[in-house]
């Protein structure tokens, strides 16, 4: 692939209005424009991923999955598969695979948070993920929306937004605080 796919670029442009703002959205666009293969895991040690902060209808709980490799609680998500050109479609696929949730409402015009994080040696050739995070809302309160564990995510839980479980990936509380401020402005 020598030209970045337009669906992915359009979604990164929509992230200009997200919680992390225009500057980081431009950095993500630049990465994809300089190396369109960065859309996929085999695009190099630094590449893009897609995930979702999934909240229940009242916005009081967040869906989390136990990440086997990282040994932490984190939002559902992962790598785009070869041929996928939409972060949102990849996000929805990952959420359905890891939690069983479908028919979620997207909050906002596009990605809500763009987040860069380095990875440990446990992640093999992946050295950094540039994660495109959507905010998705379930149609009912957490108690009425069961999560389904999967082979990839053997443990899943609804955690209170303001009381995440011990072992949660360290950057999630900051991203949730950023999202809370952003949602108040929507």
Secondary structure by P-SEA (a helix, b strand, c coil): cccccaaaaaaaaaacccccccaaaaaaaaaaaaccccccccccccbbbbbbbcccccccbbbbbbbcccccccccccccccccccaaaaaaaaaaacccccccccccccccbbbbbbbccccccccccccbbbbbbcccccccbbbbbcccccccccccccccccccccaaaaaaaaaaaaaaac
